Amino acid sequence: MFLSKMSMIIARHHNRILVLWLIALLLGLPLASRFEEVLVYTETEMLPKDIESIKASKIILKEFPELSEPSVILVVVHDVRDEKLRNVLDEFKKKVLKEFPEVKDVYSIYDVYRKVVKYYWKTMNETKTKIYRMALNLTPLLHSTLYSIYNNLSLLLTFDKEVSAALNIIYGVPYVYVKSWEEGLLKGIYHEDYKQLSEYAINRTRRFIKNLKDCELAERYLNLFTREWDRELNKKFALNMTKIVTQLEKNPDLLYDIAASIIRRIGLAFSFVNMPLMGFIVGLSFKTFNLKNFNNETLRREFVINIIKIRAGQELPKNIIGRIYKLKLLEEDIANLTIELTIEALRVRNVTVSENFLWRVWNLGPKPSPNSFRKVAEEVAEKKVKDILEEYPPPTFPEGIPEKYRKLLLSKNLNTTLVYIFLKGEHDEYAVKEDIRKMYKMISDLVAKYKIKGIEYYITGIAAFESDTKDITSNDVKRIDQVTVILVLVLLVILLTSLIAPIIPLASVSIAIVTSLAFLYVIGSYIIDIHHLSRNLMIPLVMGVGVDYSIYILYRFKEELEKGREPKEAIIHSIRFAGEGVTSAALTVMMGLGALISSSFILLRNLGISLVIPVLMALATATTFVPSILAIIGRKIYWPFKPRRSISVTSARAGYLRMVSSYAVKRPKTVILAFTIITLLSFIPLFSLKRTYDYLELMPKTGSIKGFNILSSEFGSGLIS
């Protein structure tokens, strides 16, 4: 019923229908010409958003946004140690950054090496600065330590003599006096005359004093001691010699005990004018010495060590002072010993300083200027850095590049390197694809400029894949379109035996293609992404079904003319009867392709939508545009031939079909067996069919694919995600 009404409308209003299609064609051409803009050349965007890999990708890009920066990779096969290659890639980087606004940065193995070298010298300079500051802080402290030790050593050279002299006065003078007094008394020389005994002791003591360093001081000390001695004996014995002798028999140490008490009393009060250390020594000596052991060398050495330790503020350990004391130092040995003792004293504090450094500080003298300290610090820093450079020389290329960076940019055999071309976050994809073509020419020109032989270079990466895919697709589409048109045109000329008739299906298909592209452009711009495969599949599909549907109408129109009907009447019958078969066939195809829309795989859903619309447009043009043209052309459609009524094509076709069906009815087992064998044989290649989910394996060996294969072989395909 519908087709009958439509056939009547077309027969009456074919001119208006042609005008409507012409308007649709004019409106659709601008949109169809921009169809390439909405095509997607990657499969990632066609994947479902809820699969694990996509979720993981989103998490990675969220946590590590720097990884989201798209990049193009230049794969270069050549010895990276060639200086010419370094010049090529350095100049390539400068030109790319200057001429391509879509590029954010370019990174090669040579950039990494320069950064490594820069970091190395930065570290050396920082190390030198640290050493300088440390040396500048340490030098005054070492200088102070050195000269403190030196001063103590200098003091030690004379201290033993001073201690001996002090002990000879403090204890030696009383000892000689008491000893002489005791001898004179016990021997009976001056047994009854106290005065003569005292003079005897004084004279002997004065002979002892003559050998001392400070005779005057010793004389005054003797006078003080003898006054106290007389006062003490007068107090205890009233200067009675008999009583003294009697008590002495009872206590042989009586006189020495009296002398000791006097020494303690007068030693702290006596003024040692010319011997400033005397007052310091006297009080300490009471715990160590007495009249009988004051000249003991061992005790005296121990006493001197303790005195030095106290005066040095414990700067030098006691064992060090002991070692020094045992050496009979000479003045000329003091500098060497100062250095040696400073090293040992610092080692006790877990501080290690070289002997050369200590000598350099020592040579500044006792009163150096601040500039002197700075100069020494600079010399130390220079020397230390020089030593470090000898032990850890600057990094060489490419061995000096850390392994974690080298393995990302350089193959193990040093013959393949990668150059990363980072694109800006927001960039024009079409401009980038054009830039890649220009980069190929740029690198080719540079290779020719520097005359590098035996080099290979390819640009790969996601953007490069997309660029090559677009070029391949465009070239394939042009080739497919040309081949399809030629084959269809030849086939139509043969089948329709006309030169005009073949043009009508092609015109119908052309309008269907243009309007389909216009619709898909709108859908791709505002609703869903359109995969580039849709473009590849759509043209052959529309050519196939569109020509097929148009031929149905043309054949039916020819049959009706052969029956003697007028052109308009033939059109009505063609649409009414052939249109039913065309519509059924189109709806079947649309339902089959439309089933893809229910897929969860976005690519299949995308293909379903993208291919249903062209089939619908092919149906529309075949059932409306073709009859409208036929209504105008009429019998001229078969020019330069005329349709003959003698032998109808329908009769011939019916005879052929009758023969085939008759054979199938008569020999059903033969037909079933034949098709069974054909079906079984079809399984043989199916089992050996190689399956792959790698889209790149299906692409021709373009520059990006060759580069990717080299990259995968030398570095692993994981570098491109």
C-alpha positions as CSV (number, residue, x, y, z in Angstrom):
1,M,0.0,0.0,0.0
2,F,2.8,2.4,1.0
3,L,4.8,1.7,-2.1
4,S,1.8,2.1,-4.3
5,K,1.1,5.5,-3.0
6,M,4.8,6.4,-3.2
7,S,5.0,5.3,-6.8
8,M,2.0,7.5,-7.7
9,I,3.6,10.5,-5.9
10,I,6.9,10.0,-7.7
11,A,5.2,9.6,-11.1
12,R,3.4,12.9,-10.6
13,H,6.0,15.0,-8.7
14,H,9.3,13.6,-9.9
15,N,10.5,17.1,-10.7
16,R,10.0,18.3,-7.2
17,I,11.6,15.2,-5.8
18,L,14.7,15.9,-7.9
19,V,14.8,19.5,-6.7
20,L,14.7,18.3,-3.1
21,W,17.5,15.9,-3.7
22,L,19.5,18.7,-5.4
23,I,18.9,20.9,-2.3
24,A,20.0,18.1,0.0
25,L,23.1,17.6,-2.1
26,L,24.0,21.3,-2.0
27,L,23.5,21.5,1.7
28,G,25.3,18.3,2.4
29,L,28.5,19.0,0.4
30,P,30.0,21.6,2.9
31,L,29.3,19.2,5.8
32,A,30.5,16.2,3.9
33,S,33.8,17.9,3.0
34,R,34.5,18.4,6.7
35,F,33.8,14.8,7.7
36,E,37.5,14.1,8.1
37,E,37.5,16.5,11.1
38,V,35.3,14.3,13.3
39,L,37.1,11.0,12.5
40,V,39.0,9.2,15.3
41,Y,42.1,7.4,14.4
42,T,42.8,5.7,17.8
43,E,41.2,2.6,19.3
44,T,41.6,3.8,22.9
45,E,38.7,6.2,22.7
46,M,36.5,3.3,21.3
47,L,37.1,1.1,24.4
48,P,34.4,0.8,27.1
49,K,35.1,3.2,30.0
50,D,34.5,0.6,32.7
51,I,37.2,-2.0,31.7
52,E,40.1,-2.5,34.1
53,S,42.8,-1.1,31.7
54,I,40.9,2.1,31.1
55,K,40.3,2.6,34.9
56,A,43.9,2.0,35.6
57,S,44.9,4.5,32.9
58,K,42.6,7.1,34.5
59,I,44.1,6.5,37.9
60,I,47.7,6.8,36.5
61,L,46.9,10.0,34.7
62,K,45.2,11.4,37.8
63,E,48.1,10.6,40.2
64,F,50.8,11.3,37.7
65,P,49.6,14.1,35.4
66,E,53.0,14.5,33.8
67,L,52.5,11.1,32.1
68,S,49.5,12.4,30.3
69,E,51.6,14.6,28.0
70,P,51.4,13.1,24.5
71,S,54.7,12.6,22.8
72,V,56.2,11.7,19.4
73,I,59.3,9.6,19.3
74,L,62.0,9.9,16.7
75,V,63.9,6.6,16.4
76,V,67.4,7.0,15.0
77,V,69.5,4.0,14.0
78,H,73.1,5.1,14.0
79,D,76.2,5.1,16.3
80,V,75.4,7.7,19.0
81,R,79.1,8.4,19.5
82,D,79.2,10.0,16.0
83,E,79.7,13.8,16.6
84,K,77.7,14.5,13.4
85,L,74.6,12.8,14.9
86,R,74.9,14.9,18.0
87,N,75.0,18.0,15.8
88,V,72.0,16.8,13.8
89,L,69.8,16.1,16.8
90,D,70.8,19.3,18.6
91,E,70.0,21.4,15.5
92,F,66.8,19.4,15.0
93,K,65.7,20.3,18.6
94,K,66.3,24.0,18.0
95,K,64.4,24.0,14.8
96,V,61.5,22.0,16.2
97,L,61.0,24.2,19.2
98,K,61.3,27.3,17.0
99,E,59.0,26.3,14.1
100,F,56.4,24.1,15.7
101,P,54.2,25.8,18.4
102,E,52.5,22.5,19.2
103,V,55.8,21.1,20.6
104,K,56.5,21.6,24.3
105,D,60.0,20.1,24.5
106,V,62.5,17.8,22.7
107,Y,64.6,15.4,24.7
108,S,67.5,13.3,23.4
109,I,70.3,11.2,24.9
110,Y,72.6,14.2,24.4
111,D,70.3,16.4,26.5
112,V,70.4,13.8,29.3
113,Y,74.2,13.7,29.1
114,R,74.4,17.5,29.3
115,K,72.2,17.4,32.3
116,V,74.4,14.7,33.9
117,V,77.5,16.7,33.3
118,K,75.8,19.9,34.5
119,Y,74.7,18.1,37.7
120,Y,78.2,16.7,38.1
121,W,79.9,20.1,38.0
122,K,77.1,21.6,40.2
123,T,77.8,18.9,42.7
124,M,81.6,19.5,42.5
125,N,81.0,23.3,43.0
126,E,78.7,22.6,45.9
127,T,81.2,20.2,47.4
128,K,84.0,22.8,47.0
129,T,81.9,25.4,48.7
130,K,81.1,23.1,51.6
131,I,84.8,22.2,52.0
132,Y,85.7,25.8,51.8
133,R,83.2,26.8,54.5
134,M,84.2,23.8,56.7
135,A,87.9,24.6,56.3
136,L,87.2,28.3,57.0
137,N,85.5,27.4,60.2
138,L,88.0,24.7,61.1
139,T,91.2,26.7,60.3
140,P,90.9,29.2,63.3
141,L,90.1,26.3,65.6
142,L,93.0,24.2,64.5
143,H,95.3,27.3,64.7
144,S,94.1,27.9,68.2
145,T,94.7,24.2,69.1
146,L,98.1,24.1,67.5
147,Y,99.4,27.2,69.3
148,S,97.8,26.2,72.6
149,I,99.7,22.9,72.4
150,Y,102.8,24.7,71.3
151,N,102.5,27.1,74.2
152,N,102.1,24.2,76.6
153,L,105.0,22.4,75.1
154,S,107.1,25.5,75.4
155,L,106.0,25.8,79.0
156,L,106.9,22.2,79.6
157,L,110.4,22.7,78.4
158,T,111.1,25.0,81.4
159,F,108.5,23.8,83.8
160,D,110.4,20.8,85.1
161,K,113.4,23.1,85.9
162,E,111.1,25.6,87.6
163,V,109.4,22.8,89.6
164,S,112.8,21.5,90.6
165,A,114.0,24.9,91.6
166,A,110.8,25.6,93.5
167,L,111.1,22.2,95.4
168,N,114.7,22.9,96.2
169,I,113.7,26.2,97.9
170,I,110.5,25.0,99.5
171,Y,111.8,21.7,100.7
172,G,115.5,21.7,99.9
173,V,116.5,24.7,102.0
174,P,114.6,23.5,105.1
175,Y,115.9,19.9,104.5
176,V,119.6,21.0,104.4
177,Y,119.1,23.2,107.5
178,V,117.3,20.5,109.5
179,K,119.8,17.9,108.4
180,S,122.8,20.1,109.3
181,W,121.1,21.0,112.7
182,E,120.5,17.3,113.4
183,E,124.0,16.2,112.5
184,G,125.6,19.0,114.6
185,L,123.4,18.0,117.6
186,L,123.8,14.2,117.4
187,K,127.5,14.3,116.7
188,G,128.1,16.5,119.7
189,I,129.7,19.2,117.7
190,Y,127.5,21.9,119.2
191,H,125.8,19.8,121.8
192,E,125.2,22.5,124.4
193,D,125.4,25.8,122.4
194,Y,122.1,26.4,120.5
195,K,123.4,29.6,118.9
196,Q,126.5,28.0,117.5
197,L,124.5,25.0,116.3
198,S,122.1,27.3,114.4
199,E,125.0,29.2,112.8
200,Y,126.5,25.9,111.8
201,A,123.3,24.8,110.1
202,I,122.8,28.2,108.5
203,N,126.3,28.2,107.0
204,R,125.9,24.8,105.5
205,T,122.5,25.7,104.1
206,R,123.9,28.8,102.5
207,R,126.5,26.7,100.8
208,F,123.5,24.7,99.3
209,I,121.7,28.0,98.4
210,K,124.7,29.1,96.3
211,N,123.9,26.4,93.8
212,L,120.3,27.4,93.4
213,K,118.8,29.5,90.6
214,D,117.5,32.3,92.7
215,C,119.9,32.7,95.7
216,E,118.3,35.8,97.0
217,L,114.9,34.3,97.2
218,A,116.3,31.2,98.8
219,E,118.1,33.4,101.4
220,R,115.0,35.2,102.3
221,Y,113.1,31.9,102.6
222,L,115.9,30.6,104.8
223,N,115.7,33.6,107.1
224,L,112.0,33.2,107.4
225,F,112.3,29.5,108.1
226,T,115.0,29.9,110.7
227,R,113.0,32.5,112.6
228,E,110.0,30.2,112.7
229,W,112.3,27.3,113.6
230,D,113.8,29.2,116.6
231,R,110.3,30.3,117.7
232,E,109.0,26.8,117.5
233,L,111.9,25.2,119.4
234,N,111.7,28.0,122.1
235,K,108.0,27.3,122.4
236,K,108.3,23.6,122.8
237,F,111.8,23.2,124.5
238,A,112.7,26.7,125.6
239,L,115.8,26.2,123.5
240,N,117.0,23.6,126.0
241,M,119.4,21.3,124.1
242,T,119.0,18.5,126.7
243,K,115.3,18.4,126.3
244,I,115.6,18.4,122.5
245,V,118.0,15.5,122.5
246,T,115.9,13.6,124.9
247,Q,112.8,14.0,122.7
248,L,114.8,13.3,119.6
249,E,115.8,9.9,121.0
250,K,112.1,9.1,121.5
251,N,111.1,10.4,118.1
252,P,113.8,10.4,115.4
253,D,111.6,12.3,113.0
254,L,110.9,15.1,115.5
255,L,112.9,17.8,113.8
256,Y,111.5,16.9,110.4
257,D,107.9,17.0,111.7
258,I,108.6,20.4,113.2
259,A,110.1,21.6,109.9
260,A,107.1,20.2,107.9
261,S,104.7,22.2,110.0
262,I,106.7,25.3,109.5
263,I,106.9,24.8,105.7
264,R,103.1,24.4,105.6
265,R,102.7,27.6,107.6
266,I,105.2,29.8,105.8
267,G,105.0,28.3,102.3
268,L,101.6,29.8,101.5
269,A,102.5,33.2,103.1
270,F,105.9,33.6,101.5
271,S,106.1,36.0,98.5
272,F,107.9,34.3,95.6
273,V,108.6,37.5,93.7
274,N,110.8,36.2,90.9
275,M,109.1,32.8,90.6
276,P,105.4,33.4,89.9
277,L,104.7,29.6,89.5
278,M,106.0,29.1,93.1
279,G,102.8,30.1,94.8
280,F,100.8,27.8,92.5
281,I,103.1,24.9,93.1
282,V,103.4,25.3,96.9
283,G,99.9,24.4,97.8
284,L,99.8,21.4,95.4
285,S,103.1,20.1,96.5
286,F,102.0,19.5,100.1
287,K,100.0,16.4,98.9
288,T,103.0,14.9,97.1
289,F,106.2,16.0,98.7
290,N,107.9,16.2,102.1
291,L,111.5,16.8,103.3
292,K,112.6,13.3,102.5
293,N,111.1,12.7,99.0
294,F,111.2,16.2,97.4
295,N,114.1,15.2,95.1
296,N,112.5,11.9,94.0
297,E,112.6,12.1,90.1
298,T,109.5,9.8,89.6
299,L,107.3,11.8,91.9
300,R,108.5,15.0,90.4
301,R,107.6,13.9,86.9
302,E,104.1,12.8,88.0
303,F,103.7,16.1,89.8
304,V,104.8,18.0,86.7
305,I,102.3,16.0,84.5
306,N,99.5,16.9,86.9
307,I,100.5,20.6,86.9
308,I,100.6,20.7,83.1
309,K,97.3,19.0,82.8
310,I,95.7,21.5,85.2
311,R,97.2,24.5,83.4
312,A,96.4,23.1,79.9
313,G,92.7,22.8,80.8
314,Q,92.9,19.1,80.0
315,E,93.5,19.9,76.3
316,L,96.1,17.2,76.2
317,P,95.5,13.8,77.7
318,K,97.7,12.8,80.6
319,N,99.3,10.0,78.6
320,I,100.3,12.4,75.9
321,I,101.9,14.8,78.4
322,G,103.6,11.8,80.0
323,R,105.1,10.8,76.6
324,I,106.2,14.4,76.0
325,Y,107.8,14.6,79.5
326,K,109.8,11.4,79.0
327,L,111.3,13.0,75.9
328,K,114.2,15.3,76.7
329,L,112.9,18.0,74.4
330,L,115.0,20.5,72.5
331,E,113.7,23.8,71.3
332,E,114.0,22.9,67.6
333,D,111.8,19.8,68.0
334,I,108.8,21.7,69.3
335,A,107.1,22.4,65.9
336,N,107.2,18.8,64.7
337,L,106.0,17.6,68.1
338,T,103.2,20.2,68.1
339,I,101.9,18.8,64.8
340,E,102.2,15.2,66.0
341,L,100.4,15.9,69.2
342,T,97.7,17.9,67.5
343,I,96.9,14.9,65.2
344,E,96.8,12.6,68.2
345,A,94.7,14.9,70.3
346,L,92.2,15.3,67.4
347,R,92.1,11.6,66.8
348,V,90.9,11.2,70.4
349,R,88.0,13.4,69.5
350,N,87.3,11.3,66.3
351,V,88.6,14.2,64.1
352,T,90.9,13.4,61.2
353,V,93.0,16.2,59.6
354,S,95.9,15.8,57.2
355,E,99.4,16.6,58.4
356,N,99.9,18.9,55.3
357,F,96.9,20.9,56.3
358,L,98.1,21.3,59.9
359,W,101.5,22.5,58.6
360,R,99.8,25.0,56.3
361,V,97.8,26.4,59.3
362,W,101.0,26.3,61.5
363,N,102.9,28.4,59.0
364,L,100.4,31.2,59.3
365,G,102.3,32.2,62.4
366,P,100.9,33.0,65.9
367,K,98.9,36.0,64.8
368,P,97.4,35.4,61.3
369,S,94.9,37.8,59.6
370,P,91.3,36.7,58.6
371,N,92.5,36.9,54.9
372,S,95.1,34.3,55.8
373,F,92.4,31.9,57.0
374,R,90.4,32.4,53.9
375,K,93.4,31.8,51.7
376,V,94.1,28.5,53.5
377,A,90.5,27.5,53.2
378,E,90.5,28.2,49.4
379,E,93.7,26.1,49.0
380,V,92.2,23.2,51.0
381,A,89.0,23.3,48.9
382,E,91.0,23.4,45.6
383,K,93.2,20.5,46.7
384,K,90.3,18.4,47.9
385,V,88.2,18.9,44.8
386,K,91.3,18.1,42.7
387,D,91.7,14.8,44.6
388,I,88.0,14.0,44.1
389,L,88.2,14.7,40.4
390,E,91.1,12.4,40.1
391,E,89.2,9.6,41.8
392,Y,85.8,10.4,40.3
393,P,86.5,12.1,36.9
394,P,83.7,13.8,34.9
395,P,81.2,11.4,33.3
396,T,82.0,10.3,29.7
397,F,79.5,9.8,26.9
398,P,77.5,7.6,27.0
399,E,78.9,5.5,29.9
400,G,78.5,8.3,32.4
401,I,74.7,8.5,31.9
402,P,72.8,6.6,34.7
403,E,71.5,3.3,33.6
404,K,67.8,4.2,34.4
405,Y,68.0,7.0,31.9
406,R,70.2,5.3,29.4
407,K,68.0,2.3,28.9
408,L,65.0,4.6,28.0
409,L,67.0,6.5,25.3
410,L,69.8,4.3,24.1
411,S,70.0,0.6,23.0
412,K,72.6,-1.7,24.5
413,N,74.7,-1.7,21.3
414,L,74.8,2.1,21.3
415,N,73.4,2.0,17.7
416,T,69.8,3.1,18.3
417,T,68.6,6.1,20.2
418,L,65.2,7.7,20.8
419,V,64.4,11.4,20.7
420,Y,61.2,12.3,22.7
421,I,59.1,15.1,21.2
422,F,56.7,16.2,23.9
423,L,53.5,17.9,22.7
424,K,51.6,20.5,24.7
425,G,48.7,19.4,26.8
426,E,46.2,21.1,24.5
427,H,47.2,21.0,20.9
428,D,45.8,20.9,17.4
429,E,45.8,17.3,16.3
430,Y,45.7,18.2,12.7
431,A,48.5,20.6,13.1
432,V,50.6,18.0,14.8
433,K,50.0,15.5,12.0
434,E,51.2,18.1,9.5
435,D,54.1,18.9,11.8
436,I,55.2,15.2,11.7
437,R,55.5,15.3,7.9
438,K,57.5,18.5,8.2
439,M,59.7,16.9,10.8
440,Y,60.6,14.1,8.4
441,K,61.8,16.6,5.9
442,M,63.6,18.5,8.5
443,I,65.6,15.5,9.8
444,S,66.2,14.4,6.2
445,D,67.7,17.9,5.3
446,L,69.9,17.8,8.4
447,V,71.2,14.3,7.7
448,A,72.1,15.5,4.1
449,K,73.7,18.7,5.5
450,Y,76.0,16.8,7.8
451,K,76.6,14.0,5.3
452,I,75.8,11.1,7.6
453,K,75.8,7.8,5.8
454,G,74.1,4.6,6.8
455,I,71.5,6.3,9.1
456,E,67.9,5.3,9.5
457,Y,65.3,7.4,11.2
458,Y,61.6,7.0,11.8
459,I,59.0,9.0,13.7
460,T,56.7,6.9,15.8
461,G,54.3,7.3,18.7
462,I,50.6,7.7,19.0
463,A,50.4,10.9,17.0
464,A,52.6,9.4,14.3
465,F,50.4,6.3,14.2
466,E,47.4,8.6,13.8
467,S,49.1,10.6,11.1
468,D,50.0,7.5,9.1
469,T,46.6,6.0,9.6
470,K,45.0,9.1,8.3
471,D,47.2,9.1,5.2
472,I,46.7,5.4,4.6
473,T,43.0,5.8,5.1
474,S,42.8,8.7,2.7
475,N,44.8,7.0,0.1
476,D,42.9,3.7,0.5
477,V,39.5,5.5,0.3
478,K,40.6,7.3,-2.9
479,R,41.8,4.1,-4.4
480,I,38.7,2.1,-3.2
481,D,36.4,4.8,-4.6
482,Q,38.2,4.9,-8.0
483,V,38.3,1.1,-8.3
484,T,34.7,0.7,-7.1
485,V,33.4,3.3,-9.6
486,I,35.3,1.8,-12.5
487,L,34.1,-1.7,-11.7
488,V,30.5,-0.7,-11.1
489,L,30.5,1.4,-14.3
490,V,31.9,-1.4,-16.4
491,L,29.5,-3.9,-14.9
492,L,26.5,-1.6,-15.4
493,V,27.4,-1.0,-19.0
494,I,27.6,-4.7,-19.6
495,L,24.4,-5.6,-17.8
496,L,22.3,-2.7,-18.9
497,T,23.6,-2.5,-22.5
498,S,23.5,1.3,-22.3
499,L,25.8,4.2,-21.9
500,I,23.3,6.5,-20.0
501,A,21.8,3.9,-17.6
502,P,25.0,3.2,-15.6
503,I,25.2,6.9,-14.8
504,I,21.9,6.9,-12.9
505,P,23.0,4.3,-10.1
506,L,26.3,6.2,-9.7
507,A,24.5,9.5,-9.4
508,S,22.1,7.9,-6.9
509,V,25.0,6.5,-4.9
510,S,26.9,9.8,-5.0
511,I,23.9,11.6,-3.5
512,A,23.6,8.9,-0.8
513,I,27.3,9.2,0.0
514,V,27.2,13.0,0.3
515,T,24.1,13.1,2.5
516,S,25.4,10.2,4.6
517,L,28.7,12.0,5.3
518,A,26.8,15.2,6.1
519,F,24.6,13.3,8.7
520,L,27.6,11.5,10.2
521,Y,29.5,14.8,10.4
522,V,26.7,16.2,12.6
523,I,26.5,13.1,14.7
524,G,30.3,13.0,15.1
525,S,30.4,16.7,16.1
526,Y,27.6,16.5,18.7
527,I,26.8,13.0,19.7
528,I,29.4,10.2,19.3
529,D,32.9,9.8,17.9
530,I,33.2,8.3,14.4
531,H,35.9,5.8,13.8
532,H,37.9,6.1,10.6
533,L,37.0,2.5,9.7
534,S,33.5,3.8,9.1
535,R,34.8,5.9,6.3
536,N,36.6,3.0,4.8
537,L,33.7,0.7,5.0
538,M,30.9,3.1,4.1
539,I,31.9,3.9,0.5
540,P,32.1,0.2,-0.7
541,L,29.0,-0.6,1.3
542,V,27.0,2.3,-0.3
543,M,28.4,1.5,-3.7
544,G,27.3,-2.1,-3.3
545,V,23.8,-1.7,-1.9
546,G,23.1,1.5,-3.7
547,V,24.0,0.2,-7.1
548,D,22.2,-3.1,-6.3
549,Y,19.0,-1.3,-5.3
550,S,19.2,1.0,-8.3
551,I,19.7,-1.9,-10.7
552,Y,16.6,-3.6,-9.3
553,I,14.6,-0.5,-10.2
554,L,16.3,-0.2,-13.6
555,Y,15.8,-3.8,-14.5
556,R,12.2,-3.7,-13.5
557,F,11.7,-0.4,-15.4
558,K,13.3,-2.2,-18.5
559,E,11.0,-5.2,-18.1
560,E,8.0,-2.9,-17.9
561,L,9.1,-1.0,-21.0
562,E,9.6,-4.4,-22.8
563,K,6.0,-5.2,-21.9
564,G,5.0,-2.1,-23.9
565,R,4.1,0.2,-21.0
566,E,4.6,3.9,-21.0
567,P,7.6,5.3,-18.9
568,K,5.4,6.7,-16.1
569,E,3.3,3.5,-15.9
570,A,6.5,1.5,-16.0
571,I,7.8,3.6,-13.1
572,I,4.7,3.0,-11.0
573,H,5.0,-0.8,-11.6
574,S,8.8,-0.7,-10.9
575,I,8.4,0.9,-7.6
576,R,5.4,-1.1,-6.6
577,F,7.1,-4.5,-7.3
578,A,10.8,-4.0,-7.4
579,G,10.6,-1.4,-4.6
580,E,9.2,-4.1,-2.2
581,G,12.3,-6.3,-2.7
582,V,14.7,-3.3,-2.4
583,T,13.1,-2.1,0.8
584,S,13.1,-5.6,2.3
585,A,16.7,-6.1,1.4
586,A,17.7,-2.7,2.8
587,L,15.8,-3.3,6.0
588,T,17.5,-6.6,6.4
589,V,20.9,-5.1,6.0
590,M,20.0,-2.2,8.4
591,M,18.7,-4.6,11.0
592,G,22.0,-6.7,10.8
593,L,24.2,-3.6,11.1
594,G,21.9,-2.1,13.6
595,A,22.4,-5.1,15.9
596,L,26.0,-3.8,16.4
597,I,24.5,-0.8,18.2
598,S,23.6,-3.0,21.1
599,S,27.3,-4.0,21.6
600,S,29.1,-2.7,24.8
601,F,32.2,-2.3,22.6
602,I,32.0,1.3,21.5
603,L,33.8,0.6,18.2
604,L,31.2,-1.9,17.2
605,R,28.4,0.4,18.3
606,N,30.0,3.2,16.4
607,L,30.3,1.1,13.2
608,G,26.6,0.1,13.6
609,I,25.4,3.7,13.7
610,S,27.9,4.8,11.0
611,L,26.8,2.1,8.5
612,V,23.0,2.0,9.1
613,I,22.6,5.6,7.9
614,P,24.4,5.2,4.5
615,V,22.2,2.1,3.8
616,L,19.1,4.1,4.7
617,M,20.2,6.9,2.3
618,A,21.0,4.4,-0.4
619,L,17.5,3.0,-0.1
620,A,16.0,6.5,-0.2
621,T,17.9,7.5,-3.3
622,A,17.2,4.2,-5.1
623,T,13.5,4.4,-4.5
624,T,13.0,8.1,-5.0
625,F,15.8,9.7,-7.0
626,V,16.3,6.9,-9.5
627,P,12.6,6.7,-10.5
628,S,12.4,10.5,-10.7
629,I,15.3,10.5,-13.2
630,L,13.7,7.6,-15.1
631,A,10.5,9.6,-15.3
632,I,12.2,12.4,-17.1
633,I,14.5,10.3,-19.4
634,G,12.0,7.6,-20.2
635,R,13.0,5.3,-23.1
636,K,16.2,7.3,-23.7
637,I,17.7,5.5,-20.7
638,Y,18.9,2.8,-23.0
639,W,20.7,5.0,-25.5
640,P,22.2,4.2,-27.9
641,F,20.1,1.0,-27.9
642,K,16.4,0.5,-27.8
643,P,14.6,-2.0,-25.6
644,R,13.3,-5.0,-27.6
645,R,10.1,-6.8,-26.8
646,S,11.0,-10.1,-28.5
647,I,13.0,-11.7,-25.8
648,S,12.5,-10.4,-22.3
649,V,15.2,-10.4,-19.7
650,T,12.7,-11.7,-17.3
651,S,12.0,-14.7,-19.4
652,A,15.7,-15.5,-19.6
653,R,16.2,-15.0,-15.9
654,A,13.1,-17.2,-15.2
655,G,14.5,-19.9,-17.5
656,Y,17.8,-19.9,-15.6
657,L,16.2,-20.1,-12.2
658,R,13.8,-22.8,-13.3
659,M,16.7,-24.9,-14.5
660,V,18.6,-24.5,-11.2
661,S,15.6,-25.3,-9.0
662,S,14.6,-28.3,-11.1
663,Y,18.1,-29.7,-10.7
664,A,18.0,-29.2,-7.0
665,V,14.7,-30.9,-6.7
666,K,15.7,-33.9,-8.8
667,R,19.2,-34.4,-7.1
668,P,18.8,-33.1,-3.6
669,K,21.4,-35.4,-2.1
670,T,24.0,-34.3,-4.6
671,V,23.3,-30.7,-3.8
672,I,23.5,-31.3,-0.1
673,L,26.7,-33.3,-0.4
674,A,28.3,-30.6,-2.5
675,F,27.5,-27.8,-0.1
676,T,28.5,-30.0,2.9
677,I,31.9,-30.6,1.3
678,I,32.3,-26.9,0.5
679,T,31.4,-26.1,4.1
680,L,33.9,-28.6,5.6
681,L,36.7,-27.4,3.3
682,S,36.0,-23.9,4.5
683,F,36.9,-24.9,8.0
684,I,40.5,-25.8,7.0
685,P,41.8,-22.2,6.6
686,L,39.7,-21.2,9.6
687,F,41.8,-23.4,12.0
688,S,45.0,-22.0,10.7
689,L,43.8,-18.4,10.8
690,K,46.1,-16.2,12.7
691,R,44.3,-14.0,15.2
692,T,45.6,-10.8,16.6
693,Y,44.3,-7.9,18.7
694,D,47.3,-5.7,17.8
695,Y,46.0,-3.1,15.4
696,L,49.5,-2.2,14.4
697,E,50.1,-5.6,12.8
698,L,47.3,-4.8,10.4
699,M,48.9,-1.6,9.2
700,P,51.3,-1.3,6.3
701,K,55.0,-0.9,7.1
702,T,55.0,2.9,7.3
703,G,57.7,5.0,9.0
704,S,55.9,5.0,12.3
705,I,55.5,1.2,12.2
706,K,59.1,0.6,11.3
707,G,60.2,2.9,14.0
708,F,57.9,1.1,16.5
709,N,59.3,-2.2,15.5
710,I,62.8,-1.0,16.1
711,L,61.8,0.6,19.3
712,S,60.1,-2.6,20.5
713,S,63.1,-4.7,19.5
714,E,65.7,-2.5,21.3
715,F,63.7,-1.0,24.2
716,G,60.4,-2.9,24.5
717,S,57.0,-1.7,23.3
718,G,56.0,-0.5,26.8
719,L,57.6,2.8,26.0
720,I,54.5,3.6,23.9
721,S,51.3,3.3,25.8
